């Protein structure tokens, strides 16, 4: 019982005064009520000591609060502990790296696919129409997280990773024989997007089961797999297209992705027990959490902006007179910059705060698009500088945005929060490339209009992420969060 002690057989045991007992019970009941009203991880207070006390509540180190469910009192889950390293943790990171090399590597190679089929199989189709193939795939990756994330919370990663492995391998094998527009829609747009989602979501979520203080760094290391895939796959395809043609080039790529994904099946695992209250359904009521709402808006705008340069950079280079081989190489430069952008910001995000690091990356993207590519993209120096800057910034965004979501919930609820956020973000991924392609067509093949749009949307993203930080921690710009 709260605030009282059981009477001892020893008559000399001192009993607390009624006033002391009443104050103790009132204090603990108030603490339990506050804890129940917030889904924010109590550990976040320690990482951000100046946050709004109404949003972030520290649980007791010596006695856990109790909650009432249907008239019965139940203990809240014990505080989560994390190994922050060790063999099992880093093997999980290695498995996530392999799965993301396959999944994100393909996403980072869409410019190569789009450039090739736009001049071969689908030469009679407009840029916007072809863009639907790859925007549909990206949409599927994020939208399917609506159930994949909660299923991960409930059952773990094993069967999710296996399903993704089979679907990605099958989609690439079928892609190698595609000749019609609807072939590409079904194989890459639907099936590949479906499989990639089953690899992408559990791979990032599993890392969070082993790391808390170093989660930004560990997630960044895992996400570099996508950058390596984005460097190797375009260069490999460029070499293979001339030697063996489209069909066998894509089949070889399929064998590589299958090898990586199969290995990941044996390495990725979850550690924390499932949340006893976990549901396999998303919960849009969590948008009542104002920091989470603004974070979702910021990520929505980031993803809308991010994939336009990634998809059109090779065709942009061709439009400005660069050779076909260089147009494939610029994508490799972007992904090389992305490699650094996924590791380094993950390291300093653990020190300055993940939201601060993400806003720095968004600011760099604004400079890259509006300050470098728009005025100087027609020169080789300008294009290379843009690729390096944008690659670094976009890599940071990709690795840090899931960590931003994780800052706003308990680890065992991460799949549900992530799924709810990225279900909304998926709409941006569905619309960005068709809208970008339509603007390019309307401007007679010129890219200035789509660059202005991209830069302005990035500005909106910066404002939304800052609003999320203000809602959580107040107005001080450099406060760690």
Helices and strands as residue ranges (DSSP letters): H 18-36, H 44-47, E 66-69, E 72-75, H 87-107, H 110-119, H 127-143, H 145-155, H 158-175, H 181-184, I 185-192, H 193-207, H 215-267, G 284-288, H 290-319, H 324-352, H 354-366, I 367-373, H 374-376, H 380-406, G 411-413, H 414-442, H 448-473
